[in-house]
Amino acid sequence: MKDSKLGEIVIKKNGRAKSFIARVKYGVLHITVPSFVSEASIREFVNQNKKALMELKVNQPLALIQNSFSIHADEYVLNLKPGNNTTSSLRVEDKIHTLLLKQDFDFENESSQRWLRKVIEETLVARAKQVFPPILKDLANKHSLSFSKVSINRAKTRWGSCSSNQFINLSCYAVLLPLPLIRYVMLHELSHTIHMNHGKEFWSLLNQLSGGRAEALDIELRQFKLPF
């Protein structure tokens, strides 16, 4: 079932169910209903409770990765393809990652979803380790700045950080950003090698390094949403 505001809705009839039960699994609304309930009654339930169901989805925004899922970023590409084998495999060609899924891969299974996210995250880490150090080094050299070392982490709540020892940490998820935003994140952290706060001098330096576009790039970065 589909709804213009709620999107895809998975309906499951259960002979033991005595009432309607709504849950969200990986961003998709699932409603369990008694086996005797008609489609018209289900539609009526959805329409009457649409506000509550929408709030339920908002509070659990993790989207289900489905067979049509793909990522096409400047420095990272991922495609899912059905395979003919009994096991899944990964093929990597530069920035292009192709995940060949086993014949009976079940996208609705929670353990399958966890496995997918883990595999994708591992490819993000590997790609970030390959791509980020040379870009960061080039930016540092271009602007006569320096850093001690760069590390890749798996943070989802911040793109990067810089310690007082000039150790720069970058999230592997930043590899999903457009290249101008990747550079902006790096310039942000390089600016912290000079100013360890977010005061006026910091923003003045960052704005200078980013060609006068710090505010615009910062807004764009805040609006970016991870694809999974």
C-alpha positions as a Markdown table, in Angstrom:
| # | Residue | x | y | z |
|---|---|---|---|---|
| 1 | Met | 0.0 | 0.0 | 0.0 |
| 2 | Lys | 1.2 | 3.5 | -0.7 |
| 3 | Asp | 0.2 | 6.9 | 0.7 |
| 4 | Ser | 1.0 | 10.3 | -0.7 |
| 5 | Lys | 2.5 | 11.5 | 2.6 |
| 6 | Leu | 3.5 | 8.3 | 4.4 |
| 7 | Gly | 5.1 | 6.6 | 1.4 |
| 8 | Glu | 5.2 | 2.9 | 1.2 |
| 9 | Ile | 3.2 | 1.0 | 3.9 |
| 10 | Val | 3.7 | -2.7 | 4.5 |
| 11 | Ile | 0.5 | -4.4 | 5.6 |
| 12 | Lys | 0.8 | -7.7 | 7.5 |
| 13 | Lys | -2.3 | -9.7 | 8.3 |
| 14 | Asn | -2.1 | -11.8 | 11.5 |
| 15 | Gly | -4.8 | -14.2 | 12.7 |
| 16 | Arg | -3.8 | -13.6 | 16.3 |
| 17 | Ala | -3.9 | -9.8 | 16.0 |
| 18 | Lys | -6.8 | -8.1 | 17.8 |
| 19 | Ser | -6.1 | -4.5 | 16.8 |
| 20 | Phe | -4.0 | -2.4 | 14.5 |
| 21 | Ile | -0.3 | -2.2 | 15.4 |
| 22 | Ala | 2.0 | 0.3 | 13.7 |
| 23 | Arg | 5.7 | 0.2 | 13.7 |
| 24 | Val | 8.5 | 1.7 | 11.7 |
| 25 | Lys | 11.4 | -0.5 | 10.4 |
| 26 | Tyr | 14.2 | 1.3 | 8.7 |
| 27 | Gly | 12.0 | 4.2 | 7.7 |
| 28 | Val | 9.2 | 2.1 | 6.3 |
| 29 | Leu | 5.8 | 2.0 | 8.1 |
| 30 | His | 4.6 | -1.5 | 8.9 |
| 31 | Ile | 1.0 | -2.1 | 10.1 |
| 32 | Thr | -0.1 | -5.4 | 11.5 |
| 33 | Val | -3.9 | -6.0 | 11.2 |
| 34 | Pro | -6.3 | -8.8 | 12.1 |
| 35 | Ser | -6.7 | -11.2 | 9.2 |
| 36 | Phe | -10.4 | -10.4 | 8.6 |
| 37 | Val | -9.8 | -6.6 | 8.1 |
| 38 | Ser | -10.6 | -5.3 | 4.6 |
| 39 | Glu | -8.3 | -3.0 | 2.6 |
| 40 | Ala | -11.0 | -0.2 | 2.9 |
| 41 | Ser | -10.8 | -0.5 | 6.7 |
| 42 | Ile | -7.0 | -0.3 | 6.6 |
| 43 | Arg | -7.2 | 2.8 | 4.4 |
| 44 | Glu | -9.7 | 4.4 | 6.8 |
| 45 | Phe | -7.3 | 3.6 | 9.8 |
| 46 | Val | -4.4 | 5.2 | 7.9 |
| 47 | Asn | -6.4 | 8.3 | 7.0 |
| 48 | Gln | -7.8 | 8.8 | 10.5 |
| 49 | Asn | -4.4 | 8.4 | 12.1 |
| 50 | Lys | -2.2 | 10.0 | 9.5 |
| 51 | Lys | -0.8 | 12.7 | 11.8 |
| 52 | Ala | 0.3 | 10.2 | 14.5 |
| 53 | Leu | 1.7 | 7.8 | 11.9 |
| 54 | Met | 3.7 | 10.7 | 10.3 |
| 55 | Glu | 5.1 | 11.6 | 13.8 |
| 56 | Leu | 6.0 | 7.9 | 14.3 |
| 57 | Lys | 8.0 | 7.9 | 11.0 |
| 58 | Val | 9.8 | 11.2 | 11.9 |
| 59 | Asn | 10.9 | 9.8 | 15.2 |
| 60 | Gln | 12.4 | 6.8 | 13.5 |
| 61 | Pro | 13.9 | 8.1 | 10.3 |
| 62 | Leu | 16.3 | 5.3 | 9.4 |
| 63 | Ala | 15.5 | 4.3 | 5.9 |
| 64 | Leu | 15.3 | 0.7 | 4.6 |
| 65 | Ile | 18.0 | -0.1 | 2.1 |
| 66 | Gln | 16.2 | -1.7 | -0.8 |
| 67 | Asn | 17.4 | -3.4 | -4.0 |
| 68 | Ser | 17.1 | 0.0 | -5.9 |
| 69 | Phe | 19.4 | 1.7 | -3.4 |
| 70 | Ser | 22.5 | 3.4 | -4.9 |
| 71 | Ile | 24.9 | 6.3 | -4.1 |
| 72 | His | 26.4 | 8.5 | -6.7 |
| 73 | Ala | 28.8 | 11.1 | -5.0 |
| 74 | Asp | 31.8 | 12.9 | -6.5 |
| 75 | Glu | 34.2 | 10.6 | -4.8 |
| 76 | Tyr | 32.1 | 7.5 | -4.1 |
| 77 | Val | 29.7 | 5.4 | -6.1 |
| 78 | Leu | 27.8 | 2.3 | -4.8 |
| 79 | Asn | 25.4 | 0.1 | -6.7 |
| 80 | Leu | 23.5 | -3.0 | -5.5 |
| 81 | Lys | 23.1 | -5.8 | -7.9 |
| 82 | Pro | 21.4 | -9.3 | -7.7 |
| 83 | Gly | 24.0 | -12.1 | -7.8 |
| 84 | Asn | 23.7 | -15.7 | -8.8 |
| 85 | Asn | 25.8 | -17.1 | -6.0 |
| 86 | Thr | 24.9 | -18.4 | -2.5 |
| 87 | Thr | 27.1 | -15.7 | -1.0 |
| 88 | Ser | 27.4 | -11.9 | -1.5 |
| 89 | Ser | 30.6 | -10.3 | -2.8 |
| 90 | Leu | 32.0 | -6.8 | -3.4 |
| 91 | Arg | 33.7 | -5.5 | -6.5 |
| 92 | Val | 35.7 | -2.3 | -6.3 |
| 93 | Glu | 37.1 | -0.3 | -9.2 |
| 94 | Asp | 38.5 | 3.0 | -8.1 |
| 95 | Lys | 35.5 | 4.9 | -6.6 |
| 96 | Ile | 32.9 | 2.5 | -8.0 |
| 97 | His | 31.7 | -0.1 | -5.5 |
| 98 | Thr | 29.4 | -2.9 | -6.7 |
| 99 | Leu | 27.8 | -5.1 | -4.1 |
| 100 | Leu | 26.6 | -8.4 | -5.7 |
| 101 | Leu | 24.0 | -9.8 | -3.4 |
| 102 | Lys | 23.3 | -13.5 | -3.0 |
| 103 | Gln | 20.3 | -15.0 | -4.6 |
| 104 | Asp | 18.0 | -15.2 | -1.6 |
| 105 | Phe | 19.0 | -11.8 | 0.0 |
| 106 | Asp | 16.2 | -10.6 | 2.1 |
| 107 | Phe | 16.0 | -6.8 | 2.3 |
| 108 | Glu | 13.2 | -7.0 | 4.9 |
| 109 | Asn | 15.3 | -8.9 | 7.4 |
| 110 | Glu | 16.8 | -6.7 | 10.1 |
| 111 | Ser | 20.1 | -8.7 | 10.3 |
| 112 | Ser | 20.4 | -8.2 | 6.5 |
| 113 | Gln | 20.0 | -4.5 | 6.9 |
| 114 | Arg | 22.6 | -4.3 | 9.7 |
| 115 | Trp | 25.0 | -6.3 | 7.4 |
| 116 | Leu | 24.4 | -3.9 | 4.5 |
| 117 | Arg | 25.1 | -0.9 | 6.6 |
| 118 | Lys | 28.3 | -2.5 | 8.0 |
| 119 | Val | 29.6 | -3.4 | 4.6 |
| 120 | Ile | 28.8 | 0.0 | 3.1 |
| 121 | Glu | 30.5 | 1.7 | 6.1 |
| 122 | Glu | 33.6 | -0.4 | 5.6 |
| 123 | Thr | 33.8 | 0.7 | 2.0 |
| 124 | Leu | 33.3 | 4.4 | 3.0 |
| 125 | Val | 36.2 | 4.0 | 5.5 |
| 126 | Ala | 38.5 | 2.5 | 2.8 |
| 127 | Arg | 37.6 | 5.1 | 0.2 |
| 128 | Ala | 38.1 | 8.0 | 2.7 |
| 129 | Lys | 41.5 | 6.6 | 3.7 |
| 130 | Gln | 42.4 | 6.6 | 0.0 |
| 131 | Val | 41.0 | 10.0 | -1.0 |
| 132 | Phe | 41.2 | 12.3 | 2.0 |
| 133 | Pro | 44.9 | 12.4 | 2.9 |
| 134 | Pro | 46.1 | 13.7 | -0.5 |
| 135 | Ile | 43.3 | 16.3 | -0.7 |
| 136 | Leu | 44.0 | 17.5 | 2.8 |
| 137 | Lys | 47.8 | 17.7 | 2.2 |
| 138 | Asp | 47.2 | 19.7 | -1.0 |
| 139 | Leu | 45.0 | 22.2 | 0.8 |
| 140 | Ala | 47.5 | 22.6 | 3.6 |
| 141 | Asn | 50.3 | 23.2 | 1.2 |
| 142 | Lys | 48.3 | 25.6 | -0.9 |
| 143 | His | 47.5 | 27.8 | 2.1 |
| 144 | Ser | 50.8 | 27.4 | 4.0 |
| 145 | Leu | 49.2 | 25.4 | 6.8 |
| 146 | Ser | 50.3 | 22.2 | 8.5 |
| 147 | Phe | 48.8 | 19.3 | 10.5 |
| 148 | Ser | 50.4 | 16.5 | 12.4 |
| 149 | Lys | 48.3 | 13.6 | 11.1 |
| 150 | Val | 44.9 | 12.7 | 9.7 |
| 151 | Ser | 42.7 | 9.8 | 10.8 |
| 152 | Ile | 39.4 | 8.5 | 9.5 |
| 153 | Asn | 36.6 | 7.7 | 12.0 |
| 154 | Arg | 32.9 | 6.6 | 11.6 |
| 155 | Ala | 31.2 | 9.6 | 13.2 |
| 156 | Lys | 27.8 | 10.5 | 11.9 |
| 157 | Thr | 27.2 | 13.5 | 14.1 |
| 158 | Arg | 30.2 | 15.6 | 13.0 |
| 159 | Trp | 32.2 | 15.8 | 9.8 |
| 160 | Gly | 35.6 | 16.4 | 11.4 |
| 161 | Ser | 37.6 | 17.6 | 14.4 |
| 162 | Cys | 41.1 | 19.0 | 15.1 |
| 163 | Ser | 43.0 | 18.5 | 18.4 |
| 164 | Ser | 45.4 | 20.9 | 20.0 |
| 165 | Asn | 48.1 | 18.7 | 18.7 |
| 166 | Gln | 46.9 | 19.4 | 15.2 |
| 167 | Phe | 45.6 | 15.8 | 14.8 |
| 168 | Ile | 42.7 | 16.0 | 12.3 |
| 169 | Asn | 39.9 | 13.5 | 12.3 |
| 170 | Leu | 37.5 | 13.2 | 9.4 |
| 171 | Ser | 34.3 | 11.1 | 9.2 |
| 172 | Cys | 34.2 | 8.4 | 6.6 |
| 173 | Tyr | 30.7 | 9.7 | 5.8 |
| 174 | Ala | 32.2 | 13.0 | 4.5 |
| 175 | Val | 33.2 | 11.0 | 1.4 |
| 176 | Leu | 29.5 | 11.2 | 0.4 |
| 177 | Leu | 29.6 | 15.0 | 0.2 |
| 178 | Pro | 30.1 | 16.9 | -3.0 |
| 179 | Leu | 33.8 | 17.6 | -3.5 |
| 180 | Pro | 33.5 | 21.4 | -2.7 |
| 181 | Leu | 32.0 | 20.5 | 0.7 |
| 182 | Ile | 34.7 | 17.9 | 1.3 |
| 183 | Arg | 37.3 | 20.6 | 0.8 |
| 184 | Tyr | 35.3 | 23.0 | 3.0 |
| 185 | Val | 35.2 | 20.4 | 5.9 |
| 186 | Met | 39.0 | 20.1 | 5.5 |
| 187 | Leu | 39.5 | 23.8 | 5.4 |
| 188 | His | 37.4 | 24.1 | 8.5 |
| 189 | Glu | 39.7 | 21.7 | 10.4 |
| 190 | Leu | 42.8 | 23.3 | 9.0 |
| 191 | Ser | 41.6 | 26.6 | 10.3 |
| 192 | His | 41.5 | 25.0 | 13.7 |
| 193 | Thr | 45.2 | 24.5 | 13.5 |
| 194 | Ile | 45.5 | 28.3 | 13.9 |
| 195 | His | 42.3 | 29.1 | 15.9 |
| 196 | Met | 41.0 | 26.4 | 18.3 |
| 197 | Asn | 37.6 | 28.0 | 18.7 |
| 198 | His | 34.8 | 29.3 | 16.5 |
| 199 | Gly | 35.5 | 33.0 | 17.2 |
| 200 | Lys | 35.6 | 35.9 | 14.7 |
| 201 | Glu | 39.2 | 35.2 | 13.8 |
| 202 | Phe | 38.4 | 31.6 | 13.0 |
| 203 | Trp | 35.5 | 32.5 | 10.7 |
| 204 | Ser | 37.5 | 35.3 | 9.1 |
| 205 | Leu | 40.3 | 32.8 | 8.3 |
| 206 | Leu | 37.9 | 30.1 | 7.0 |
| 207 | Asn | 36.1 | 32.6 | 4.9 |
| 208 | Gln | 39.4 | 33.7 | 3.4 |
| 209 | Leu | 40.5 | 30.1 | 2.7 |
| 210 | Ser | 37.2 | 29.3 | 1.1 |
| 211 | Gly | 37.1 | 32.2 | -1.3 |
| 212 | Gly | 34.6 | 34.2 | 0.7 |
| 213 | Arg | 32.0 | 31.4 | 0.6 |
| 214 | Ala | 32.3 | 30.1 | 4.2 |
| 215 | Glu | 28.7 | 31.1 | 5.1 |
| 216 | Ala | 27.1 | 29.7 | 2.0 |
| 217 | Leu | 29.1 | 26.4 | 2.2 |
| 218 | Asp | 28.3 | 26.1 | 5.8 |
| 219 | Ile | 24.6 | 26.3 | 5.1 |
| 220 | Glu | 24.9 | 23.8 | 2.3 |
| 221 | Leu | 26.8 | 21.4 | 4.6 |
| 222 | Arg | 24.2 | 21.7 | 7.3 |
| 223 | Gln | 21.4 | 20.9 | 4.8 |
| 224 | Phe | 23.1 | 17.8 | 3.5 |
| 225 | Lys | 21.4 | 14.5 | 4.5 |
| 226 | Leu | 23.1 | 11.2 | 4.5 |
| 227 | Pro | 21.5 | 8.7 | 2.1 |
| 228 | Phe | 21.2 | 6.0 | 4.8 |
